[in-house]
Amino acid sequence: MMDFFKFFKKTSSSSKDIAKERLQLILVHDRANASPEFLEMIKGQLVDMISNYMEIDKEGIEIKLTSMESEDNVEVPALVANIPIKKVKHSSKF
């Protein structure tokens, strides 16, 4: 029964955990060799391509580098994009 209440308890991260998470993100950026300018370039190209098919909320787009575990259980960089869609464009071309 005690575990049920832990679910609602606000958990706080220690400074050590926060520092570890930040260091991991820095390492991901270094391994991927991705500068902020490079991420902006990718964002612009994604917006251009997706805009051909959908109306998107350009202000709400979030693109970031993170890491994930590969099938070999190795940490690898991963590009995550959150692109809010306003509506899908319908065309006879598709």
ChimeraX attribute file (.defattr): number of C-alpha atoms within 10 A of each C-alpha:
attribute: neighborCount
match mode: 1-to-1
recipient: residues
	/A:1	5
	/A:2	6
	/A:3	8
	/A:4	8
	/A:5	8
	/A:6	10
	/A:7	9
	/A:8	8
	/A:9	9
	/A:10	7
	/A:11	8
	/A:12	7
	/A:13	9
	/A:14	9
	/A:15	9
	/A:16	9
	/A:17	11
	/A:18	11
	/A:19	12
	/A:20	12
	/A:21	12
	/A:22	12
	/A:23	12
	/A:24	14
	/A:25	17
	/A:26	14
	/A:27	15
	/A:28	20
	/A:29	19
	/A:30	12
	/A:31	11
	/A:32	16
	/A:33	10
	/A:34	12
	/A:35	11
	/A:36	10
	/A:37	9
	/A:38	11
	/A:39	15
	/A:40	13
	/A:41	12
	/A:42	14
	/A:43	18
	/A:44	12
	/A:45	12
	/A:46	14
	/A:47	18
	/A:48	11
	/A:49	10
	/A:50	14
	/A:51	16
	/A:52	10
	/A:53	14
	/A:54	16
	/A:55	15
	/A:56	17
	/A:57	14
	/A:58	15
	/A:59	8
	/A:60	11
	/A:61	14
	/A:62	12
	/A:63	16
	/A:64	15
	/A:65	17
	/A:66	18
	/A:67	18
	/A:68	14
	/A:69	11
	/A:70	11
	/A:71	7
	/A:72	6
	/A:73	8
	/A:74	10
	/A:75	13
	/A:76	13
	/A:77	20
	/A:78	16
	/A:79	13
	/A:80	12
	/A:81	13
	/A:82	10
	/A:83	18
	/A:84	15
	/A:85	15
	/A:86	11
	/A:87	11
	/A:88	13
	/A:89	10
	/A:90	9
	/A:91	7
	/A:92	4
	/A:93	4
	/A:94	5
